Amino acid sequence: MVKSLSVKTVGLSLAALMAQALPLSAQSLLEAAPVVTRAQPGASEAILSTRAAPVEPEENKLAGLVPFEQSAPSYRLAGEDDLGRFTFNLSAEQVALGGSLSLPYRNAVSVLPDTSVMDVSVNGRPAGTFRIASPNDFKPELIKVAGALLKPGRNEVTLRARQFHRVDCSLEATYELWSELDPKTSGFIAAKSDGFNFFDDVLTVARTDAGLTDVRLILPQTATAEMLNDAAPVLQTLALFMNRDDLSVSVGDKPGTGPGIDLYVSTEKTRALLGGASTAAAIPYGLSVADAGERGRAMVSLRGATRAEISSQLLAAIRGPLKESLDSGIFATGTGTIRADASSQYQLSDTGYETRVFSGRLSRTDFNMVMPADFYPADYDTIGIRLFAATSPGLKRTAQLLVRVNDKVVTSYPFRNIEGEQFEGKLIELPLRAFHPGENKVELLAEVPMVSDDVCAPEARNDAQPRFILLKNTEITVPALARISRLPDIAALAGNAYPYADGKPFDIFVERPDGQSVGAALTMLSRLALSARNPLNANIRLSAAIPTEGRNALVIKTDKEFAELGSAGKSEFPLNDFSDETGAALADTDPFKTAAISDEAMLQAVAVSPGTDDADALLDAFKKSTTQPDALSWTARIGNWFSIGGARFAQWLNYDDGANKTLALKPDQSLLTLSQIPSPEGSATWTVLHARSPRDVALGVRRLVEPAVWSRLDGGSAEIETASLSVNTMPAGTHFIAGMTDKSPANIRRLAAAWFSDNFQFYVLLIVASMGIFGVWLGRAVPRKGVRSDQ
C-alpha cells in the first residue's frame, strides 16, 4: 500500500515538531583527551607489534565523479543472468553537458570471456555493452552517455550481467559465476562539477576509503544533551534525504577530513559556546548547503534563534526543497522491496522486475519482503505465489522451481511436462513460519537443465533458444496475519525499527558521555530512522539508564569502570576517528554465524560480570564425557531417543540447521552485544548495546550497521566477536509480550492457531483427551440407552 503524499510529509516532519517538546539537559559531554594508542581488540598490548605499518591507499578518485547511491552489497552480480540497479543525481546543467559512466569491474576466473557480456541501460534506454573479461583485477570501463539519456534529479543505471562458465555446464557451476564493480570508483563522471551549492548536491557526496558515507556533527567541547537533541531531528532527516544505508556518524569540535558532510545545528546558545570560530560565525540563518573547504566535503547547517525556530525551518525544508528527492529516494517504488501488509496482494512488477526471457540453466529472481513488526510467524496460513510463467520443450525431468526464504529452501514445484508448459496463476504456497518480522529475502530459482548440457560444449550453446520466462504479473498474496508484539526480536528492530517507530517518545541513554559513545548512538539512531522510513521521537540522555513507566529505551552501555571514569570527570578515550588498521579489519571480515541462547541468559545478558564462568556448560560437558552409553537403562535410552528426536523435529519446524550453537551472550568476551529485555518496571522494552569501552562500542556499532550485517539480523540477540568481528545471532529462548493492538476475535483465533502450531504437543494431548472423553461417554451412554433395532 502506498502512503499518500500528505502522510509522508507529516511523518517526516515529526522530527522537527517533536524537538520543540523534548526536555532539556545540562549534563556536559566530556572533553576530548590526547589520542591513546591501542592494539587491535583482542591483541596483546604489552608487546610491540612486528607487523608492517598499513600502506596508505593511493588516491584514485576520478575528477567530477558522482558516485552511485547504493552501498557495497549491491555491486555484485551473480549467476548466469543477474540485474543490478544503481542511482545517481545530476543537476540540469550536468544533464545538458552529458558525461560518462565509470564501471570498473572484475569477474570470477570461471567466467567465459568469449560470450559473457554486460548490458548497460540508463533510465530504461540502452547505453552500451561490453564483454566481461577481467578475472585478475578491476578493469576500468567507460561508457559515454549523451544528455538525451539523462534527466535532472535521480537517474537510474541498470546493469545486466549474462555470464557463462568456461568448462562446467552443471547447475552447481552457475554459483561460481560472478562479476562485481568497484564501489570506490563507480558512478557517473560529469563534465562539470561546481561543488555543493544546493540541497541535491549533497546526494553526490563520495564515500570514504572504508566505503562509508561520513557525517560529522560539529559540537563544542562543552556540548550538552540539549545540543544533541537539537541536532538529532536534522541528522535523521539528512539520513532519509540521502537514502544511504552506510552512514557513519561521528562528533567533534573540528570539521572532518576527506569526503563526507560536516553538520552544524546551532541556536544562539550553541553559537555562544562555539565562540568566535570562523566557521561558526559564517553560518547563515536557516537551512543551507555549502562547500566545507576541503574538496569533496559538504557543509550542511541549520541555524535558528531557538529550538522552535529550528523545528519550523526544518519542516519548511521537508515540504519544499527536500520533497522531490525524498519522493524519488526513500519513498520510491520499484526498488526491489515489497512492504507487506495483511490481506494484501502484490505483483513482481511492484519490486521493479521486468519480464525477460531466460536461456541458461538456473534462473534467479529475488526481492525483499518486509513483514509487519508485530507479525507472528507460525503455520496457521501461507503466503501464496500465483505463478505466471512458461517453460520450453526439451527440459530434463529434474527441472523444477525452488523458492528460498532467507537462504533456506521452503518449497519446490517440479516441471514435469518435457513438452513445455504454461502457468496461468499456478498457486505455490509458502509457509508463514519461514518468514520473520522485518526484512526477508525471497528467491525464485528455476532449474531448467537440458540434455545438451551433459555434452558441455560452450561453443554449441544456443542462446536464442529460451528455456524459461517469468512474467512480471506473477502475484504475491499475503493472508490475514496473526498480530502480536513479541520481543526480543532484532529482525523487527532492523527491518521496522520496532519498538521505536510508532511515534511515541523514547530515550537513548549514553551511560558514558564521550565522543565515541555519542557517535555510536547517533549512528544507531540514523540507521533506525532509515528502517522506519521516518524520523524517530528520541530524547538523548547522558546518564545511566533510568526506567520510566511505559517508555522504551535504547541503552549504550559500557563496563562499570569506564562509567565511573566518566562520572569522575576524567577522559580516557579520545573524540577521534577510527585508525586505518581498524578500518582494514572491518573491510576484510564478512562471516555471519547463528547460534542459540537460553532463556535466562537472554534476560540477564547485560548483567553478566566479567570473568563469570558458564557453570552449566561445564557441567553438561562433564556429564557427556563421563556417561557410558552401554550402561544406560532402556528407560534412559528411550527418553534420550525421544529428546534427540524432539530437538531435530523442532529444528526442522523452524528451518534451523542447528549449526554453530552457543549457550549465551558473553559481554565480557565480545566486542559488542545486542539484546532486548523488559524494562525494570516491566511496562516497556530496553534494547541494550553493551561493550567494554567506548572505542569498542563505536567499532561494534559500525560493524553492526553495515548493510550486509544489518539486513540479516534475526533472533533475540546478537554479538560481535572481538578478534574476527564475526556476527553471531541467537534465537530467543522465550518471548515476552510487548503489546497487542488488534484484539478482534479473528486475530485471537489466528493467535490461538499460531500458538498450537508452535506447541503441537498440547494440540495432540487435547485431541487424545477429547477422544478419551468421548469414548468414556459413549461407553456409559450405550448400556443405559440400549441398542435400537428396526427389526
N, C-alpha and C positions, 0 to 999 in steps of 0.2 A: 504494500500500500504506500503510495507516495504522499508525503505531507504537503499541505497547502503552503503557499509562499508565506502567508502571514504567520503560520505556526512556526516555520523555520526561523523567521525574523525574531519572533517573540522568544523562541528558545535560545537563540544566540545572544540576545540582549539580556538574558538572565544574569550573566556575569557582571554586566555594567550596573544593573539595578541592585543586585544583592550587595555589591561592595559598599554601598552607602549605609547599609544597616548592620554591617559587621562590627562587633565590639573592638575597641582599640586596646592595644597592648603596648606597654612602655618597656618591656624587657629587651635588653640590648643584645645584639649579635656580637659574639666575641671578635676581637680584633685578630687580624692575621698575624702569624708568627713566622720567623725565619724558616726556610724550607728544611724539612727533616728528611735526610736520606734514609731510604728503607729498601730492603731487598724485596724481591718478588714474594707475594704472600705465600707462606708455607716454606720458604727457603731460610737457611741459616743466615743470621745477621752478624755472627761472630767471626766469620772468616771472609776475607776479601774474595770476591768472585774472580775466577780466571777467565770468564767469558769475554770475548772481544766486545767493545762498545758497539751498540747498534749503529748501522750505517744509515745516515740520513738519506731519505729517498730523494732522487733527483727531481727537480722541478719539471713537470711535464704538462703544464697547463696550456691549453690552446687559447690564443687570443680571441676574445669575443665568444667563447663557448657558453651557451645556455644549456645547463645540464638538464637531463630528464628528471622528472619529479619522483619517480619510483625508486624504492630502496633496493639494496643489493640482491635479495632473493628473486626479484623479477627478471634479472638479467640472464638467466639460464634457460635455454630451450632444449628439451629432451625428447627422445623418441624419433620416430620416422617423420612425423608431421606435427609441428607444435607452433603455437602463436605466442607472440609477446606484444603487449601494448604499452606504449610509453607516451607521456605528455610533456610538453614544454610551452613556455609562454613567450609571446612576441608582442612588441609594440607595432602600431600601424606603420611607422617609418621603417622598422626592420622587415616587415612583410613586403613592403614595396621594393626593397633592395634585394630580397632573396638571400640565399646563403647555401650552406652545405650541411648534410648530416654526417656527423662523425660516429662511425660504428666500428671501432676496433674490436676484434673478436679473436677467439681461439676455439678449437674443437677437439673432440676425442680423436686419438690416433686411429681408431677403428672406422672413422667416417670415410667413405669412398669419395675422393675429391672430383672424380670424373663427372658424376651426375648429381651430387649434393649441392643444393642451391639455397640462397636466402632471398626471398622476395620482400621488397620494401614498398609500402604504400604510405602516403601522407594524407590525412583527412579523407580516407576512403578511396583515394585515387593512386594508381601505380606510379612509383617514383624511380624504380630501378631494381636490378637483380645482380647478385654476384655469387661466384662459386665459393663453397665452404672448403677451404684448403689451407688451414693454418694450425697444424697439430702441435707445433713447438712453442709458440709464444703469441702474444697478442699482435695481430696484423692490422695496421691502420686501413680503414676503408672509408672513403669519402664519396658521397653521392650529392651531386648538385641538385638543388631544389629551387625552382623558379617561384617568384612571388605569387603566380596564379594558383599554386597548390596550397598556399598558406592563408591564414586569416588572423586578424588581431585577437589577442587573448590566448586561450589554451588551444594548442594544436595536438593532434594525435598521430603517432607513428605506429604502424602495425608491421611487425616482422614475422614472416612465416618461414620456418626452417624445415626444408624437406631433405632429409639425410638418410643415407643407406650404408649398410655395413660392407666392409671390404670383402670379407671371406665367409661370414656366417649368416645363414638365412633362417635361423631358428627364431622363435618368438622371444626367447631369453636374450638373444643378441640385441634386440631393439632397446633394451635397458642400458646398453653400453653406448648408445648414441647421444651425444650432447654437443651443444655449442653455447658459448657464453660471451657476453660483451664485457668490456672493462668499464665498471661504474665510474671510475675517476675521469675518463676522457670521452665518454659517450654523451651525445647531445647534439645540439644544433649550433653551428658556427655562423653567427650573424655577421653581416657585412659591416654593421655599425653598432657600437655599444657606448652609451652615454652615461653609464653608471646607474646610480639609484636616485631617481627623482620623483617617481610616482609609486603608489602603493603596489601595483602589479609588478614593478621592478624587483620587489622583494622575492617574488617567486623564482627569480633567476639566480639566487644565491647558490654558489657552488658548495660542495661538501669538503670536509677536511680529508687529510690523507687516511684517516681511520674510517672514512665512509660515513661520517656523521654530519648532520646539519647543526652547527654550533650556534646556540643562542646564549648570550651572556647578559645577565641582568646587572646593571651598574648601580651599586648602592654605596653609601658612605661607610666608613669603618664603624661608625656608631649606629648602624642600621638597627631597626626595631621590627617587631612583628607587624606593627601598623603599616610600615612601608612595604613589607612583603604582601600584605593583604590589599594594599593599593595596587600592586603590580600583578597579582595573580589573575584577575579577570582579563587584563590586557595580554598577558602571556598565553592564556588559554585561547583567546580569540586569534592571536597570531598563529598558534599551532593549527587551529582549524582552518584559517585562511590559507596557510601554506600546504596543508593536507599532506604532510610528510610524516611517516611513522618512524623516522630515525633521528628525532630531535634529541639533543643532549644539552641540558640547561646547566649553566654554572653561574655563580655570583662572584662579584669582586668590585673593588673600588676603582679599577682601571679598565679601559677598553681591552677587548680581546685582540688576538693576532690571527692572521690567516683569514680564509674565507669564513663568513658567518654573519651574525647580526648582534649588534650592541643595542640593548633595550634600556631606555630611560623612561621611568614613570615618576613624575615629581609633582608634589604640591609645594606650596610656598614653604612649608616646614621642611620638606626634603631638601629644597634648594638652599635653605639656610645652613643645613648640616653639611651639604656638599661644599659649601664655602665659595671661594672665588674661582673655582676651576673653570678654565676657558671653555671646555666642552659643555659644562652645565650652564654657563652663562649664555651660550649661544642657542640653547634650546628654545624654539618658539612656542607660543601658546597653541594648544590643540594637538591633534594627531598629525605627525609629519614623518617623512622619509627623506634621508639624505645620505651622502657618502660618509663613511666613518673616518676617512682619511687614508686608510690603507686600501690598496687595490683589491677589489673583490669582497670588501666588507661593507655592510649597510648599517645605518643607524636609524632605528625606529624610536620615536619619542612621543610621549603623551604628557602634556603639561596642563595643569589646571590649578586654580586657587585652592580648591578643596576637593575632597573625595567625591562629593556630589557633582561637582563640575566635571571631574574626570569621567564619572559614570555617564553623564549626559553626552559628552563628546564621543565616547566610545559607542554609545547607542546610535548617534547620528552617523558615525562612520560605517557601522554594520548595515544600516538602512541605505547608505549612499555609496561611496566609492568601493567598499569591500563586497557589496552584494553580488555583483556579477561573477566575481571569481569564487565566491562561496558556492554559488549555484552550479558553476561548472566544475567545481572541485569536490568538496566533501559531500555535497548533496547530489552529485551527478549520478545518473542511472547508467546501466550497461557497463559497469566496471568489474564484472566477474563475481558479483556478490548478490545473493538474494537475502533480504532481511525478512525472514519468515514470520508470519502471524498465523494464529489459529484459524482453522476453517477458511483457508485461502488457497488460491490457485495461481501458478506462475508458469512461464514458458522459458525455454532455454534462451530465447531472444532477449529476455529481461536481464540476462547476465552479459549481454553484448555478443553472444555467439551468433555466427552467421553460417548458414548451411554450406558445407563444402564436401566434395567427393573425395573419397579416400581409396588409394590403390596399394597400400602397404599391407603389413601383416598384423599390426597392433594399433588400432585407432584409440586415441586417448582424448577425452573431453572432460575437463574438470571445472568446478566452480565452488565458491564458498557459500554456505548456508548458515546464517546467524539465527539461532533459535532464541526465543524469549528467555530472559534471565530466570523466570520462575517456572520454566518448563520442567516437568517431572518425566524423565526418560524411563520407560518400562514397556512391557509387552501388552498394552491394552488396546493398541491400534497400530496402523502402519502409515508411512508416507508413500503415496503412490506415484510412480513414474509411468505415464502413458506414452509408450514409445511410438514415434513416427519415424520409420527408418526403412531401409531395404538392403538386402544382400544380393550379390551376384551369383550366377551358377558356377559350379566347379569348386566350391569350398569343401574342405575336409569335414568329416563328420564330427571332428573335435571342435569346430568353430562354435563360439559362444560369446555372450555378453556378460561381463562381470561388473558388479557395482561395488566400489570400495568407499567406505566412510571412515575418515580419519585413519587411512592407511591399512584398514582391515577389510577383507572381502566379506560382505554381508549377504549377498545373493548372487545367483547366476541364472542365465537363461540360454539353453542350447539352441543353436541354429541348425536344426535337423534336416531341413529341406536342401539337398545338394543341388537342386534345380534353381535355387534362389527363391526368396520370398519377400513379401512386402508387409509391413506392420502399420496398421491404421489404428493407433491407440492401444497397442498391446500393454496390459497392466502388469507392471513389475512392482512388487511391494517391498519396501524397506522397513525393517523393524525400528520402532522408535527408540528401543534400547541402545541402538548403535550410535545415536546422537547424544549430544550433551548441550546444556545451555551455553550460549556463546557461539563462537565460530567453529564450523565443521567443514572439513574438506570432503567434497563428493566427487568421485571419479567414475566415469562411464568408459569401460575398457571393452572394445570389440576385438576379440581374437578371430582373425579371418585368414587362416593359412590355406594354401592351395597345394596340390600335389607337386606342382612345378617348383615349389620352394625346396623340396627334397634334393633336387638336382643341384641347386645353389650355383647358378650361373648368372652373376650380376649383369653380364652383358646381354643376356637373353630376357631380362626383366622387361615387362610391357607396362609402362606407367600409364598408358592410355586406356588400359582395362581396369575400370573401377571394381572394387570389392565390396565397399560398404558406403552408405550415405546415411547420415543422421540429420534429420530436419530440425530447423530452429523452432518449430511449433510443438516439439516434444514438451509435454506438460508435467509439472511437478505439483502434486496436490497435498497440502498439509491438512490433516484432520483436526477435529476439536481436541485440544490438548488438556491434560491434567495440569492445573496451575497451582503451585505452592512453592514458596521460597524456602529452599533447603540449603543450609550452609553447614560446613565450609564448601565452597565451590569456586576455585580460582579460574575455571574456564568462564564462568559468568562474570567474574571480575575483569578478565582480559577482554572478553568479547562484548560485554554490555556495560562495563564499569559498575556492576552491581556490587554493593547496595547503595552507591553514591550518585546514581544518575536520575533519581526521582525528583530532583529539585529541592529536597529538604536540606537544610544546612547540616554540615558535619565538620568535625575537627581534624586537623592534621597536626599531631603532636611531634615536634622535633625535640627529643629529650636532651640532646647536647647541641646547643646553638652555635655551631661553627659553619664555615662556608661550605664544606663538602657535604655535610648532612643536609643543609638547606638546599643545596643544588640537587641532591638526590630526591628530596621531597618535591621540588618543583618539576623535575623530570618525570616523576611518577604522576603528578597532577596533570601535566600536559598530555601524557600518554593515555590516561584515563579519560580526559576530555575528548580525545580522538576516538576512543572506543565508544563513548556515549554520543558522539557527534553533537556535543553541546557543552558549553562551559558548566563547570560544577560549582555548587554553592559551598566552597570550602573556606574555613577560617583557620589560618595558620597560627599555631601557638608554640612559643619557645619555652616549653616546660615539660615536666614529667606528665605522663598520661593521667588524666583525671576523669573518672566516669561521670557522665551526665545522663539523667533519665531520658531514655528514648533517643539518644543522639549517637549516631555511628561515628567511628573514628578510624583514621589511618595513622599508625604509630611508627615513627622512625626511631628505633631503639638500638643503643649500643650498650656494651657491658658497663656495670656499675662504676668501675673505677674511672672510666672516661667521663661519665656523667658527673662524678664528684670533682674531677678536674675542671669541668665547665662551670659548675656552681661556685667553685672557689675563685673564679675569675682568671684562671690560667688558660693559656692557649698552647696546646701541644701539637696541633696539626694545622698546616698552612691552608690558605684560601687559594691554592694554586690548582692548575690543571693536572691531568694525568701525564706521567712520563711517557716517552716513546716506547719504552720497554713494556709498560703496561698495555699500551695500545696494540703492540705486536702480539702480546699474549692473547688478547681478545680476538684478534683477527685470525689467529692460527688454530682456534678451537671451535669445534661445532658439534660435539657429542651431545646427545639428549637421551636421558635414561628415565625409566619409570620404576616405581617401587611401591611398596605397601606400607601402611602406617597403622599402628594400633590406636584404639580409641583414646586411651588416657594420654598417650604420647602426643597426640594432636592437640588436646586441650591444654597440656602442660608444656608445650614446646618452648614458649618464651620464658618459662620459669626454670629450665634446666640449668643447674650451676656448672661452671667449668670443672672438668675433671670427674664428673659423675660417670660411673661405670654402668653398663647395661646389664644388671644382675640377672634379669630374666633370660636374656640371650645367652649368657654364660651357662646358666643352669640348664637351659634347653640343649645346648651343645654337649654339656656333660652327660645328660641323660641319653642322648642319641649315641654317644661314643661308648657308653658302658652297657647298653642294652644288648642282650643276646637274643637274636631272633628265634633261635631254636628253643629258648626257654619260655617263650610266650605261651600262655594258655590259649585254648581255642576261643574262649570268650574275648580275650585281648586281641587275638588275630582278627576276629570278625569285626570288633569295634574299630581296630586300626584300618581295616579294609574299607569300612563304611566312611571313616573320616577322610581317607585319601580320595575315595570316590566322590564324596560330597564336595571336597575342595576343588576337584577337577571339574565337576559339573558347574560350580559357581564361576570358575574361570571361563568356561565355555559360554555360560549365560551372559557374562559381562564383557565378552570379547577381550579377555585378559590372557596374554600368553604366559604370565607368571614369571617373566624374566626379571633379573636384577632386583630381587626382593631385599629390602632393608626393614628394620624394625621401627625406627622412629627418626625424627629430625634430631640433629645433634648441633645445636647452635655454637657450642664451644669448639667444634671441629670443622665447621663450614664457613665459607666466606660470607654467605648471606642465607638466611632462611625466611620464607614467606609462609605465614599461617593465618587462619581466620578462627577467632574464638568469640564466644559470647562476652559482652562487656561485663565487668564485675557485678553490676546491679542486675544483669540478665535481660534488659529490655532492648539492647542494641547489639551491634556487631563491631568488633575491632579486627582490622587487618594489620598484622604486625610484621614489620620488616626488621629483622634483628641481625646485627653484625658485631664484631668485637671492637671495631674502631670506626671513626668517621671515614677514613680512607677506604676501608672495606665496604662500608655502606655505599659510598659513591661508586666504587668499582662494581659491586654486586648489582646495584640498580641499573647501571649502564649495561651490564650483561643481560639482566632480566628483561629490559625493554627492547632488546634487539628484535627486529621484525620476525626473524626465523624462530626465536625462542618464545616471544610473547604470543604468537598465534597458535602455539602448540601447548600452552599451559593447560593443565587439566588436573582434576582430582581435588584433594583437600588441602594440600600444602606442597611446597617446593623448597629445594635447597640448591645452592651453587657450591660445588666443591672448590676448596681453596687452591689446590695445585693445578688442576686441569681446567677449571671453570666449567666443568660439565654440569648440566642442569638435571636434577632428579625430581620427578613429580611423584607424589604419593597419594593414593586414594584415601578418602576419609573412612575411618572405621565406623563411625556413626555420624548422623547429621542432626542438627538442631533446627527447629522451625523458626524462620525469621519473619514470617507473615503470610497471610492468605487473603488476597483481595477479592477473589471470586468465591463466594460462599453459596452458590446456587446448587440445587440438588444434582444437576447434571455434572458439575465439576466434582462434587463429593462422590458421586458414583464412579467417575473416572479415577479419582484418587484411591478409592477402595479397590478397584480393579488393578491399579498400578501396584498397590501395597501387596495384594495377594500374589501378583506375578513375581514380586521380589521375595516374598515369604511363602513360596508354594507349599512348604511342609504343612502350614496351618490350613491351607486350602484342601490338601489331601486328607488331613485329620478331620476337617469339617465334613467332607463328603463321606468319609468312613463312618463318622459319628451319626450323620443323618441316616445312612443306610442301616446302621445298627438300631437306631430308634425306630425306624420304620419296620424293621424285622421283628423287634420286640412287640410293637403294637399289633402287627399282623398275627404274630403267634398267640397273642391274648384275645384278639378280636374274633378270629375264625372259630375257635372252640365255643365261644359264647353264642355266636350267631348261628352256628351250624352251617351246613353246606346246602345250598338251594339247588334243586334239580327240577327240570321241566318234565321229566318222565314220571 
